[in-house]
Amino acid sequence: MAQSKASRLFDRIDQWEFQLCRNSNQALRYPFVRGYLRTVSRLGDGWLWYGVIALIALHGEPDSQALAMTLTATGLTCTLLYKTLKHRLVRERPFISFPGIQCAIAPLDRYSFPSGHTLHAVGFNSLLLLALPIVGLILLPFTFSVMASRVVLGLHYPSDVVAGAVIGLIIGVIAWLTLPQMVQWLLLIVEQG
């Protein structure tokens, strides 16, 4: 079976990134690092973001409601995009391609590119930095921890994380630009209801 152009390109890039992945993966020998990054990864499955959205929605003001709805739409957009890309580009995860890399936590899906955890974290955090700067700054260390966890835990190559961050940033900024329309729409509903 012939390899696709994307598969051949990923094979070459994987070889370049292998050493960085292996070196990063060595941090797992420290129990604190392993435990911390596993916890961050599980929270990055969505749990932390669901909590943030719920807290914002509970605030009750139309602007907060609109932001909660925009964050939810952002999450759905991120999910659809990363799943589509992963299933079309089919890049194997580092621990699958290189037996010397340990997988420290079960992946949510099979493929690696782009990092969905990173895409979501950066998408949400960039929107929050623009809409609620203090909240965004508080969550920034978590976002960076999610990004680091993906490589250290053996689940992603650095380029998966970079791609996820770039795509997430674009989605977060687009979401920010649509937020005023969401506020107007919600205010209209409140006035009519």
N, C-alpha and C positions, 0 to 999 in steps of 0.2 A: 504494500500500500504506500503510495507516494505521500511524502510529508508536505504539509501546506507551507507557504512562505512564512507565515507567522510562527509555525512550529520550528522551522529551521533557524529563524532569527532568535527565538527564545533559547534554542539549544546553544547557540553561540554566546548569548548574553549570560545564560546560566553558568557557563564555564568561567566567565569573568567574575561573576558575583559569588561563586562557590566559596572562595576563601573568606570573604567578608561574612558570609552566612555562617560558616564553620566557626570563625573566631567569635562572632556574636553569640552563637549557640553555647560556647564554653561557659558563659556566665551562669548557665543552669546548674553548675556544680555548687553554687552558693544557695542554700535553702531559702534565705530571705528573698533573693532575686527571683528565684523560681516561684515561690508562693505569691509574691507581690504581682509579678507579671501574669500569672494564671488568674489571679483575682481581677486584675485590670481587664484582662481579655474577656472574662465572663461578664463583667459589668458592661464592657463594650459590645456584648452580644445584643444590647439594646436596653438592658435594665436601667442603667443610669439615665439614659436619654428619656425613657418612658417616665421616670420619676420627675425629671426636669420639666417635661411637657405638662405633666399633671399639676405640678406646683404652679406653673405659669397659668394654666387654665383655671385653677382654683382662685386665682387673684380676683377674677370676676369682672374686671373692666374690659370694655370692648377692645382696647389696644392689646391687652393680655390675651384675650380670647383669639384675636386675629393672629397674634404671634404663635400661640399654641397650634392653631390650625395650619399656619405656614410651616412650622416645625414638623408637623405630622406629614404634610404634603412633601416636604423636603426628604423625610425618611423614606416615604414610598417611592419617590423619584430615585433616590440613591439605590434602593433595593432593586428596582426594575433594571436600572442601568448596569449595576455591577453584575447581576445575574446574567443578563444578556451578554455582556462582554466576556465573562468567564466561560460561558458555554460556547461562545464562538471562537475564542482564542485558545482555549484548552491548554494552558500552561500548567504542567505538573508542579506540585509543591516541592520545595527543596528537600524535605525529608523523604520524598518518594524518589526523586532523581538521584540523590546522594545519600547512600546508607550511613555515611559518617555523621549525618546531621540528625540529631535526636528531635522527635516530635514530643513536646512536653504537655500537649493538651489536644484533645480530639478536635479536628477541624469541623466546621459546620457544613462544608461542601467539599467537593473534590479538587477544584482548580484554584490556581494561585493569583492570576492577573485579572484585574487589579485587586488590591486589598479592600474588601468590603468594610471591614472594621475601620480602617483608616478613612475611607471615603465618607462613611457616616460621621465619624468623629469630627473630621475637618469641616464637613458640610454643616453640621449642627453648630460647632463652635464658631465658625466664621459668621454664621447668621446671628448667633448670640453676641459675639463681639460687636457687631454693628447695631443690634437692637437693644441689648442690655450689656454695655461694656463691662460693668463690674462682674456680672455673672459669667460672661465670656472669659474674663481674666482669671476668675477663680477656677474655671474648668480647663484652662489651657494646660496646666501640668498633666491632667488626666489624658487629654488629647495626645500630648507628646508621649506619655507612657503607653497608650494604646499603639501608637506608631512603632515604638521600640519593641513592644511585646511581640508584634507580628514576626519580626526577624529573629529575635532571641529565642522564641518558642519553636522555631524551625518551620513555621507555617508559610512564610513569604520571603521572597527576595527583596532587597532594598528597592529595586525598580518597581515592584508591585506597590510598595508603600508610597513611593514618590508619585506614581500614577494615580493612586487612590487619593492622595492629598491634593493634587492638582485638580482632579475631577470634582472632589468634594468642595474645594474652594470656589470653583466656578458655579456649582449648584447653590452653594450658600449665598454667594453674591447675587445670583439671579433671584433667589428666594427673597433676599433683602429688597431688591428692586420691585418685587411684586407685593410686598407687605402693605404699602399704602392702599392698593386696590382692595386687598383683603379687609383692611380696616373699614374702608368706605362701604364695602359690601355688607359687612357685619353690622355697621351702624344703621344702614338702610333696613336691614332685617329687624333690628331692635326697635327702630322708630315705627315700623309698620305693624309689629307684633304687640 
